[in-house]
C-alpha cells in the first residue's frame, strides 16, 4: 500500500485513500488487495461528486 494512506472500512473490506491528496489508491477485501485502476478511480470520483451535489441540494432547501 502507498505510504501515508488512510483506510476506510466498507462492507467486505476497505478502501485506501492517499493522506496527502485524498485520491483513491487501493481496495482490500477477503480476496486480496488490488491497486486502483483508472476506471475504478473515475467511478469513485463520480459517486463522490453525486453525493456532494445531493448534500448541497439538501442544505439549500
C-alpha positions in Angstrom: 0.0 0.0 0.0 1.1 3.5 -0.5 2.8 5.2 2.4 0.6 7.7 4.3 -2.7 6.2 3.2 -5.9 6.2 5.2 -8.0 3.1 5.2 -11.8 3.5 5.3 -13.8 0.4 6.2 -16.6 -0.6 3.8 -18.8 -3.7 3.6 -16.5 -6.7 2.9 -13.1 -4.9 3.2 -11.7 -1.4 3.0 -10.7 1.4 0.6 -7.5 3.3 1.0 -7.0 7.0 0.1 -3.8 9.0 -0.1 -3.5 11.0 3.1 -1.9 13.9 1.1 -4.2 14.2 -1.9 -7.2 12.2 -0.9 -7.1 10.2 -4.1 -8.4 6.6 -4.2 -5.4 4.3 -4.0 -6.4 0.7 -3.4 -9.2 -1.7 -2.4 -8.8 -4.5 0.1 -11.2 -7.5 0.6 -11.1 -11.1 1.6 -9.9 -12.0 -2.0 -6.9 -9.7 -1.7 -5.6 -6.2 -2.2 -5.7 -4.5 -5.5 -4.4 -1.2 -6.7 -6.9 1.3 -8.1 -7.4 1.1 -11.8 -8.1 4.3 -13.8 -11.7 3.1 -14.4 -12.4 2.5 -10.7 -10.9 5.8 -9.8 -13.3 7.6 -12.2 -16.3 5.7 -10.8 -15.4 6.6 -7.2 -14.9 10.2 -8.2 -18.3 10.3 -10.0 -20.1 8.8 -7.0 -18.4 11.3 -4.7 -19.5 14.2 -6.8 -23.1 12.9 -6.9 -23.1 12.7 -3.1 -21.7 16.2 -2.7 -24.3 17.7 -5.1 -27.1 15.8 -3.3 -25.9 17.2 0.1 -25.8 20.7 -1.4 -29.3 20.4 -2.6 -30.5 19.3 0.8 -28.7 22.1 2.5 -30.2 24.7 0.2 -33.8 23.7 0.9 
